[in-house]
C-alpha cells in the first residue's frame, strides 16, 4: 500500500509525540491509535500503518540477542548489562546456546552484528581461499 507524504509526516509527528525522550510510551501510543480509529481522519489507515512500521523499527533496534557456543553460567546476563550500559535499555533480550557456532559468541543488536564465532572465522577463511 502506498502511503501519501502527508500521512508519513503526520505519522512521524504522532510517533515523536508518543516517544518524547526516545522511548515509546505504550499508553500514549494506545491512546493515539484509538483516537485515530475513532476520528478516522483522511488517510488514517496510512498513518496507522506507518506508525506501526516506525514502532517495529524501534523494537527491532532495541532487541539484543546473544548466541553462545556453550551454555554460559549467567545466561548472558553480564553481556546484556554491558550492552545496555553502552547502548541503552533493551526492549527484548534473547539468549541461546548454539553448538553449531563451534566456539565463541555472536551478538546482535538491531541490525548490528558482532560475530566472534569459530564458524564465522572458518567461513571467512573459506571465502578468502576461493
N, C-alpha and C positions, 0 to 999 in steps of 0.2 A: 504494500500500500504506500503510495506516495503521500508525503506529508508536506503541507504548504509551509512556506518560510515563516509566515506569521504564527502558525501553530508551533513551530520549533522554538521561535523566540519566546512565546508565551509559556511553553513547557519549561524552558530553561529558567525563566524568571520565577515560575512557581516552584521549580526544583530548588533554586537557590533560597527561596523563602522557607522551604522545608529543611534545608541544611545550612543554617546561618554560619556555623563555625566549622563547616566541613563534614560534620557528622549528621546524618539524616535523622530527624526526629520522626519516629514512626507515627505518633499520634497526629502531628501536623500533616503528614503525608496522607493518612487516612481521611482526615477532615477535608483536605483539598480535593482528593479524589471523589469523596462523597458529594461535595458541593458541585463539582463539575458534572457528576452524573445526574444530580438533581436539577441544576440550572440548564444543562445542555446548550452551552453557547456554540457559536459557529465553529465547526471542525473540532468538537470536543473529543471525538474518538482519536483523531490525530494527536491532539495534545496529550491525552491519557497514554497512548501507545508510546509516544516519545519520552514521557516521564518514566514509563516502565523501563524503557531501554536505558535511560540515564541511571536508574536505580540498579539495573542488572550490571552495568559497567562498574558502579561503585562497589557492589557486593563482590564482584569478581576481583577487583583491585585490592580489596581488603581481606581476601581469603588467603590463608597461609597453609601450605602443605609441606610436610616433611616425610620423606621416604628413606628409610634406612635399610641396609642390607641385613642387619641383625636387629633383634629386639633391643631397644635402648632401655637402660634401667629406669629412667624417669619419664619414659614415653615421649621424649622430645620436649619436655617442659622447659628445660634450660635454653634450648634453641629458640622456642617460641618466645620466651621472655626477652632474649637478646634481640630478636627480630622486632618485637613490639617496642623496645627501647629506641631502636634505630628508626623504624618506620611508622610508629603509632599503633593504636589498638587494632586488633583483628576482629572482624565480624564473625569469621568462621575459621576454625583450626582443624586440620586433618592430619592425622599421624598414621603411618602404615609401615609395617615391616615387609620388605620386598626382596626375597632372596635372589631374584634374577639380577639385581644390581651387582652381585658378587662381593662387593665391598664398598664402603664409603657412604655418602649421603647425596640425596637430591632434594633441594629446597626450592619451592616455587611460591612466589608472592605475586598474585595477579598474573601479568604476562612475563614477569622477570623470573628466570630460571638459573639457579646455581647448581650445576651438576658436577660433583666431585666423585662420581662412582667409577669403579673399575670398568664396568660395562661401557660407559661413555668414553673412557680413555681408549679402550680397545677398539671402539667404533671409529674414533678419530684416527687412530693408528692405521686401521684398515683403509680409511678414506685416503690417507696420505700415501699409502703404498700403491693404490690403484691409479 
